[in-house]
Amino acid sequence: MEPQAFVAATLAAHVGFAIVVTAHASLTDRDAGPWPVVTLAFGLAGIAAYFFYDETSDSDEH
């Protein structure tokens, strides 16, 4: 794959992923927070963080 095609495909995928995160947050009345931007920058890692990060959990609880 040529570098230009790779960059274009990666950009398209990241934009699509960010749209999915934004749409999911809107449909579920969830605050998207920074996750669309994180997803736009990091792709699948941003999606994983959006779905698995729980800001209500307290790390001091045992």
N, C-alpha and C positions, 0 to 999 in steps of 0.2 A: 504494500500500500504506500502510495506517495505521501510525503509529509503533509502537504496541503490538504489532501483528502482526509487524513487522520485528524488533523486539527479541526476541520469542518465537522466531521462526524462526532468528535468529542464535544465540541461546542454545542451542536444540536442535541446531543444526549443530555448534557448538563442543563441546558435550557428546559428541555422536556421534563427532567427530574424536578427542577425547581417549580415548574408549573404543577406537577403532580402534588408536591408538598403543599403548595399554596391552595390548590383546589381541595385537598383532603382537609386542611385546617378550616377552610371556609365551610365545607359541607358538614363537618363535625363540630362546628362552633368552638374550635380549639384555637388558641393563640399560636400563630405560626412563629412568632418571635424572630430570632435571627436565622432560622433554619432554611428559608428559601435562598438567602444569600450564601450561607455555608454550603448548601447543596449546589448552587451555581458554581462555586469555587472548587468543591471537592467531590462532586458527583455522588456515587453510591455511599460514600462515607457520610455525607450529609443526610441522606435518606435514613441510613441506619441510626444516626444520632437523633434525628427528628422522632423516629418511632420508639426508640429505646431509652432516650434520656427522660428521666422523670424529675422535674424540678421541684416536686413536692416532697421527695425523699430527703431525709435528714441524715447525713453521714455520722452524726454524733449518737444516733440511736443504736442500742445494742440488742 
